[in-house]
């Protein structure tokens, strides 16, 4: 899929709102169609979507709030670059928030929630596409956390996932991480099935922390190469 395909998907919905444009641009960034540090020209994007610059500007502001785009007063918009230090901070915040979410969720998890999470893991076992792996990874975690019934907390966690998503895709496909991640997911699901909050917290914290450490090392090495 390329940018034209993403644009076509939006235009087929017969409404070109800032949200829809943001969805397409977000996916373009996550897929690497737009590379980190790349300039995003509002007039070119507006032309591709067949809209004025106003909804494009609103879409870029939305992506700025998500940490995917940086807006400069005189230089316009560019795809944000995630540094190793920023990645470490994001993973530290993720660890704290997601541990809280699972603690609240476990007593409320129903059989349907567990079954849904298990189906997602089975689908993940079969998936090979980086984008689909990242999508299923989020769906698994979100399914468990949703039982906490804390929509603001879940939204904050999702935003942090989006910040790291494009790099998680690299982890899943290039850094021999997928198999280990799946093993940890199954262990976490088992702890949730057993209604064991201590085990779930321990497993989840280790899962997030180890992935964060690997991501930080990757970004440090990437910076050194440049």
N, C-alpha and C positions, 0 to 999 in steps of 0.2 A: 504493500500500500504506500502511496506517495501523497504529497500535499493536495494534488488535484482530486484524488479519490476522497480525501477527507472533506474537501470543499463540496464535492458532489453530494456526499452523504448529508451535509447540512442543507444544501439547496433543495434536495429531494423532500425535505420536511416542510418546504414552502413557507418558512419563516426564518429570517436572518436576524436573530436577536443577539445581543452581546453574549448571552449564556451559550448559545450554540456555536458562535465563533470562538469563544473561549474553549469550548470542548474540543473543537477541531485543532486549534493551535496547541492546546495542552498535549493532545495525542501526538501531534507532529514533533513536539519537543521530546516527549517520552520515547518516541520511536527513533529519535536521532535524525529526523528529517531536517529539523533546525538544530544545529550544533551549539554547544555551550560557547558563549561569547559572540555568537552570530547576531548581527544587527537585524531587527525586525522593522521593515519600513511600512508605516501605516498606510500610505497611499497604495503601495503594491498589494497589500493584504486586502484593502478595501476594494480594489479593482477585481481581485480574484473572487471575492464573495459577492460582487455586484452591489455593494452598499456604500454609504458615505463613510467618512472617517470616524464619525461619532460612535457607532456601535463597536468599531475596532478599538477605539481608545478605551471604551468601557471594558472590553474584553481583556485588553492588556493590563488595565488596572486590577482586574480580578486575578489575573495570573501573577501580578506583582505581589498581591496579598498572599498568594500561595507559595511565593518564593521561587517561582519558575522564571520570572521576567524581572529585569531591573530597568526602571525608567529614569533616564537622565534628562535634565532640563533642556540642554542644548544638543544632545547627541541622540535623542529619541530612545527607543526601546532596544534591549538586547537580551538574549537568553542568559539567565544567571549561571554563574560558575560556582559550584559547590566546593568549598575548600575542605581540607582534612579537619581543620579546627571546627568548622561549622557542622560537618558531618558528625563529629564526636559529640557536640552539644545536642544535636537533634536526637541522636541515639540515646543519650543520657535522659533527655526529656521523655522520649518514647518509653524507655524502661520504666520510669516513674509512673507515667499515665496509664500504660497498658497493664502494669501490675495492679494498679488500683482498680482498673476496669474488670480484670479477671476475678479479683477478690469479691467485688460486688456481684458479679455475674453468676458465679458458681452455685450459690444457693438457689438461684432462679432458673438455672438451665433446665429445660425440659427434654424429654426424649426426642422430640422433633428437632430441637436445636442440635443435639448430639448427632442425630442421623444426617441432618443437612451438612454438618461439618465433615462427617465421614465421607459423604458423597463427593464433596469438594476435594478431599484428599485423594480419593480414587481417580477423579478427573485429572488431578495434578500429576499422579503417577504416569498417566498416559500422554500428558502434554509435552511438547518439545519447543514450541514457539516461545520466545522470551517474553513477549507482551502478554500472552495467555498465562504463562507461569506467574508473572507479577500480579496479574488480575486475580488469579485464583488464590495466590498468597494473601492478598488483602481480604478477599471474600471469606477465607477460612478464619482469619483473625476477627474480622467484623462480625461473623456469625456468632462467635463465642462472646464477644463484648456486648453485642446488641441486647442480650438478656439482662444486662445491668440497668437498662432503661435510663441511660444518661446521655441524651442526644448531643449535648454540648461537648461532653467528654469525648464521645465517639467522633464528632466533627473535628476536634482538635487532633486526635490521633490520626484520622484520615489525612488531614493536611500535612502532617509530618511524614506520612507514608508517601504522599505525592512528591514531596521535596526530594525523597531518595529514590523514587521509582525508577528513573532512567539508569541509575547506578545499580539498583537491585537486579535489573534485567541483565546487566553485565555479569554480576555475581552468579546469577542463575545459569548462565550459558558458558562463561569463560573461566570461572574461578573454582570449578569443581565443588560448588556449594549446594547444588540442588539436592543431591542424595542425602547429605547430612541434614539439610533443612527439613526434608520430608520425615526423616527419622525422628527429629525433635518435635515435629508437628504431631506425629502419631503418639509420642510419649505425652505431650501436652493434652491431647484429646483423651487419652486413657485416664489421666489425672482428673480431668473434668468429669468423665463418666463415673469415676469412683467418688466424686464429690470431695476431693482431697485438695483444699485450697493451699496448704503449705507446699505440697509437691508441685501444684500448678504454678505457683508463684516462683518457686525455685527454678523450674524448667523454663518458664517464660523469660525470666530475667537472664538466664544463661543464654537462651536462644537469641535474644535481642542484643545482649552485650557482645557475644562472640561474632555475630554478623556485623555489628558496628565496628569492632576492632579490625575485622577483615576489610571493611569498606575504607576505614581510615588509612590503613596500610596501602591499599590500592590507590587512593587519591594522593598520598604522599609520593609514591613511586611515579605516578602520572605527572606530578608537578616537577619532579627531578628530571624526567625525560625531556621536559620542555625547557 
